[in-house]
Amino acid sequence: MTGWTRSWRGGAFLGLLCAWMFCADAQDAGKSAPTEEIPVRSYTLEFGKPVKTGLGSGGAVMSAMHTCGEDGTVFLEVRDNQADGIGPMTLHSLDREGQTVRFVPGHVPGYADEISHPLRFFSGETRVAALVNATPVKASVSDPEPDPVKLALIYDRKGALQKAVRLPNDGLDVTAVGLYDSGNLLVVGANTEDHSARLLVVSEAGDTVRELRLFDEDYNLRNGAKEDQMLSGIVNNRSGALQMMQVVAHGHDLLLIPVYTRQPILEVNEQGVVHVYRLKIPDGFFLAEPLSLGKQSWSFESSGGGFKEPKQGETATKMFVINPGPVLVFSPFDDSLLREVSKPLDSSKAVLVCEQDGEYTALTTDRADGTLEVMKASIPH
């Protein structure tokens, strides 16, 4: 998949058998009244004035991919200074004070200079990893052109490239990477034969340390998998939810978040899956990019989608439209939906990218010069 962009001119089961039998025998003696559901609260944000950043210029394009670090730093891809829309996307960070960092590979020994823009990226407390395509340099002129391979480019948070790790590709289409505190990588991918999910722990030398065992229901092979993936019908991609996977730091573990789906979130350490979160997503919506993953609540953008019928006189071609939904805030303790948060109508083009300590950050574009602007928002009291 080449990527989705937005362009602006101007986001313990521990059952006791005896207790269960007692409850079953007591059912005929009398049933308690059903618990009344607590309605989900809805809020609308109030934005302050936009503040210019050092990102973008005329014709700026921002990728739909973004992630918010635990310290509130936003990581995003921007293609700037390209009025004709041509040029590579570059990974940047934008911290809460407005300082920016650019992550560019430069020359990577052993590989041609035409390294792709990040297909996915991961932000940790001290390091950043970008998944890219790269072509090895030929050993001699007479050798055939090598096939591209997947690399994990590892940077420090100041943008300095520390190393490039060649990832396993034998029967595996790598779709996302993450970094553990140990320095090992989590490599997420699809089996090239049956498109089942595979998780590998890989050392910084590129060696496979172990392959992790997944839960019983595979992302792409279980019943109803396609129905739970919003883009499954329009993207020429057989890797399904794995193609849109985002890996996010969560303490010492990593979370696997399949974006634009209704599928479970996995918490994974270096030994395997430690928890499965089945968030209670409202009907008609799919999870989009995460905005925050705090101890008490998790916030996500949401999206709905469908084919838009052509109007009278238009070309008889259906177009798939992604409709932005509200921010959905969940409890990580019981997966319940706590509240919904919406943007005001006059800020519909602002893209929410982060939530930190109750403050929401959105990006928009100055119409005059094309630079990206930050807007801060809060829920009104």
SULQUI-V757378 format. One line per field, one symbol per residue. ss: DSSP state (2 for helix, 1 for strand, 0 for the rest). Layout:
ss = ???
//
This chain:
ss = 000011100000000022222222220000000000000011111110001111110000111111110000011111100000000001111100000111100000001000000001111000111111111100000000000111111111000011111100000111111110000011111110000011111100000111110000000000000222100000000002222211111100111111001000111110011111100000000111111110000111111111110000000000111111001111000000111111002220001111110011111110000011111111100
//
